[in-house]
């Protein structure tokens, strides 16, 4: 059943790494396994992303806003460099980039 769930999630364009699977609970009549879909960035990951941006010496600023990290820069090229840097960095969670400056 877990493989079917992962296939369906991947088909909808959601990264499977966002899925947190708990241990199965088995009794005589049935089995149950909890799968939690993580949404947003927790505080530790947000601080890690913000720290990586500050250490990269790019001309952008990072702010933690709830479950999001907002990166602000004057030029489009600076933002593109920040996106490329974060894609290469191992944050431990898949990242999604929204509201890119036009």
ZAKEPA-680711 format. One line per 5 residues: number of its first residue (from 1); for each residue y, z, x of N, C-alpha, C. Coordinates in Angstrom, 2 decimals, decimal comma. Atoms other than C-alpha are relative to their C-alpha. Layout:
NUM	Y Z X Y Z X Y Z X | ...
END
This chain:
1	-1,19 0,00 0,82 0,00 0,00 0,00 1,26 0,00 0,86 | -1,16 -0,08 -0,88 2,34 0,75 2,89 0,36 -1,38 0,55 | -0,25 1,35 -0,50 1,94 -2,77 4,26 0,66 -0,87 -1,06 | -0,60 0,76 1,10 2,79 -4,25 0,85 1,46 0,40 -0,16 | -1,37 -0,49 0,10 5,91 -2,07 0,67 0,87 -0,56 1,13
6	-0,75 0,54 -1,14 7,01 -3,17 4,16 0,26 -1,48 -0,16 | -0,19 1,43 0,24 6,47 -6,83 3,24 1,10 -0,25 -1,03 | -1,00 0,16 1,06 8,56 -6,49 0,06 1,40 0,36 0,49 | -1,30 -0,40 -0,54 11,36 -4,68 1,89 0,52 -1,07 0,96 | -0,41 1,04 -0,95 11,42 -7,32 4,64 0,43 -1,27 -0,73
11	-0,35 1,18 0,80 11,54 -10,08 2,00 1,39 0,12 -0,59 | -1,34 -0,22 0,57 14,69 -8,53 0,54 1,08 0,07 1,06 | -0,99 0,02 -1,07 16,40 -8,63 3,94 0,36 1,37 0,53 | -0,25 -1,35 -0,49 16,19 -4,90 4,67 -0,88 0,22 1,21 | 0,77 -0,26 -1,22 15,10 -3,86 8,15 -1,02 1,11 -0,26
16	1,09 -0,94 0,25 11,77 -2,03 8,09 0,22 1,30 0,79 | -0,27 -1,22 -0,79 13,09 0,44 10,72 0,78 1,03 -0,81 | -0,73 -0,93 0,86 15,20 2,00 7,93 -0,95 0,85 -0,85 | 0,99 -0,69 0,81 12,01 3,21 6,28 -0,58 1,18 0,77 | 0,58 -1,20 -0,61 10,92 6,77 7,07 -1,23 0,39 -0,83
21	1,27 -0,23 0,70 7,26 7,30 6,16 -0,51 1,40 0,34 | 0,54 -1,36 -0,16 5,92 10,83 5,64 -1,53 -0,07 0,04 | 1,47 -0,08 -0,03 2,31 11,96 6,02 -0,56 -0,07 -1,42 | 0,60 0,08 1,34 -0,02 11,18 3,09 -0,54 1,35 -0,47 | 0,56 -1,19 0,64 -0,99 13,96 0,69 -1,22 -0,45 -0,80
26	1,24 0,47 0,61 -4,63 13,49 -0,32 -0,71 1,17 -0,69 | 0,88 -0,95 0,67 -6,62 15,39 -2,95 -1,16 -0,79 -0,62 | 1,19 0,67 0,52 -9,80 14,55 -4,87 0,31 -1,14 -0,97 | -0,28 0,99 1,03 -8,18 12,56 -7,67 0,90 -1,14 0,48 | -0,95 1,03 -0,40 -5,38 10,67 -5,89 0,60 0,30 1,37
31	-0,71 -0,15 -1,28 -3,37 10,13 -2,73 1,46 -0,39 -0,22 | -1,43 0,25 0,16 0,40 10,18 -2,41 0,66 0,03 1,37 | -0,72 0,05 -1,27 2,66 9,18 0,48 1,47 -0,29 -0,29 | -1,42 0,13 0,24 6,42 9,56 0,52 0,62 -0,93 1,04 | -0,72 0,93 -0,87 8,54 6,72 1,97 1,48 0,06 -0,38
36	-1,43 -0,16 0,26 12,28 7,33 2,28 0,75 -1,14 0,66 | -0,83 1,08 -0,51 14,75 4,48 2,71 1,33 0,60 0,43 | -1,22 -0,59 -0,54 17,58 5,63 4,99 1,18 -0,93 -0,26 | -1,20 0,77 0,28 21,07 4,52 4,04 1,16 0,67 0,73 | -1,12 -0,56 -0,74 24,10 4,98 6,26 -0,45 0,56 1,33
41	0,26 -0,56 -1,33 24,36 6,57 9,68 0,18 1,50 -0,08 | -0,18 -1,45 -0,03 23,77 10,28 10,16 1,03 0,37 1,07 | -1,09 -0,44 -0,87 26,30 12,34 12,13 -0,34 -0,18 1,48 | 0,39 0,13 -1,40 24,34 12,32 15,40 0,06 -1,44 0,48 | -0,03 1,41 -0,36 23,91 8,55 15,43 1,43 -0,52 0,02
46	-1,41 0,40 0,02 27,58 8,09 14,51 0,72 0,43 1,26 | -0,61 -0,48 -1,25 28,64 10,24 17,46 -0,50 -0,80 1,19 | 0,57 0,78 -1,10 26,29 8,29 19,72 0,65 -1,38 0,08 | -0,64 1,32 0,04 27,77 4,93 18,62 1,45 0,11 0,48 | -1,39 -0,21 -0,39 31,32 6,25 19,02 0,11 0,25 1,50
51	0,00 -0,29 -1,43 30,52 7,58 22,49 -0,29 -1,25 0,82 | 0,33 1,25 -0,70 28,94 4,27 23,55 1,21 -0,94 0,05 | -1,18 0,88 0,06 32,06 2,36 22,43 1,07 0,49 0,97 | -1,03 -0,54 -0,90 34,39 4,71 24,33 -0,38 -0,18 1,46 | 0,46 0,17 -1,37 32,27 4,49 27,49 -0,03 -1,45 0,45
56	0,09 1,42 -0,35 32,17 0,69 27,35 1,31 -0,56 0,52 | -1,34 0,41 -0,48 35,91 0,46 28,21 0,51 -1,25 -0,70 | -0,54 1,10 0,80 36,48 -2,15 25,50 1,31 0,45 -0,64 | -1,29 -0,33 0,59 39,91 -2,32 23,90 -0,12 0,17 -1,51 | 0,21 -0,32 1,41 38,69 -0,95 20,57 -0,11 1,51 -0,16
61	0,16 -1,41 0,31 38,67 2,44 18,88 -1,07 0,15 -1,07 | 1,06 -0,27 0,98 35,75 3,92 16,94 0,33 1,28 -0,75 | -0,23 -1,16 0,86 36,13 6,31 14,01 -1,23 0,19 -0,88 | 1,11 -0,30 0,89 33,39 8,04 12,05 0,57 0,30 -1,37 | -0,48 -0,17 1,38 34,02 7,73 8,30 -1,20 0,21 -0,91
66	1,14 -0,31 0,86 31,27 9,49 6,39 -1,29 -0,54 0,57 | 1,25 0,59 -0,45 28,14 7,39 6,73 0,23 -1,31 0,74 | -0,33 1,24 -0,69 29,94 4,55 8,54 0,77 0,32 1,28 | -0,83 -0,06 -1,19 31,51 3,99 11,93 0,92 -1,21 -0,05 | -0,98 1,08 0,08 34,70 1,96 11,79 0,54 -0,28 1,40
71	-0,50 0,40 -1,31 35,71 0,03 14,89 1,22 -0,89 -0,22 | -1,27 0,69 0,18 39,31 -1,16 15,10 0,45 -0,57 1,33 | -0,53 0,64 -1,20 40,73 -3,63 17,61 1,06 -1,01 -0,37 | -1,09 0,92 0,28 43,75 -5,89 17,91 -0,47 -1,45 -0,08 | 0,43 1,40 -0,07 41,90 -9,10 18,76 -1,41 -0,17 -0,53
76	1,32 0,34 0,51 38,93 -10,79 17,20 -1,04 0,01 1,13 | 0,92 0,05 -1,13 37,37 -11,29 20,65 -0,47 1,40 0,40 | 0,39 -1,39 -0,33 37,42 -7,52 21,29 -1,05 0,50 -0,98 | 0,98 -0,43 1,01 35,55 -6,91 18,03 -1,34 -0,69 0,21 | 1,25 0,72 -0,26 33,00 -9,61 18,87 -0,72 0,58 1,21
81	0,60 -0,63 -1,18 32,42 -7,99 22,28 -0,64 1,33 -0,38 | 0,54 -1,28 0,44 31,91 -4,62 20,59 -1,30 -0,19 -0,79 | 1,21 0,30 0,77 29,37 -6,12 18,17 -1,14 -0,39 0,92 | 1,03 0,42 -0,96 27,48 -7,80 21,03 -0,49 1,20 0,82 | 0,37 -1,18 -0,77 27,53 -4,54 23,01 -0,91 0,92 -0,80
86	0,82 -0,89 0,84 26,13 -2,52 20,08 -1,35 -0,61 -0,32 | 1,30 0,64 0,26 23,40 -5,08 19,41 -0,93 0,18 1,19 | 0,82 -0,18 -1,20 22,21 -4,73 23,02 -0,38 1,46 0,20 | 0,24 -1,43 -0,20 22,46 -0,92 23,00 -1,12 0,49 -0,91 | 1,07 -0,59 0,80 19,53 1,14 21,78 0,55 1,22 -0,72
91	-0,59 -1,07 0,81 20,99 3,25 18,98 -1,09 0,78 -0,72 | 1,09 -0,67 0,69 17,67 4,11 17,37 -0,03 -0,30 -1,48 | -0,09 0,34 1,41 18,63 2,62 14,03 0,58 -1,41 -0,10 | -0,58 1,34 0,14 19,32 -0,95 12,86 1,43 0,11 -0,51 | -1,41 -0,04 0,37 23,03 -1,64 12,53 0,37 -1,20 -0,84
96	-0,51 1,06 0,86 24,87 -3,72 9,96 1,51 -0,05 0,21 | -1,41 0,16 -0,27 28,34 -5,13 10,56 0,67 -0,63 -1,22 | -0,70 0,44 1,21 30,72 -5,52 7,59 1,49 -0,17 0,28 | -1,46 0,08 0,05 34,33 -6,50 6,93 0,59 -0,43 1,33 | -0,49 0,50 -1,28 34,89 -8,52 10,10 1,38 -0,60 -0,21
101	-1,39 0,46 0,11 38,58 -9,31 10,71 0,05 -1,52 0,05 | -0,19 1,46 0,02 39,61 -12,89 9,84 1,30 -0,38 0,68
END
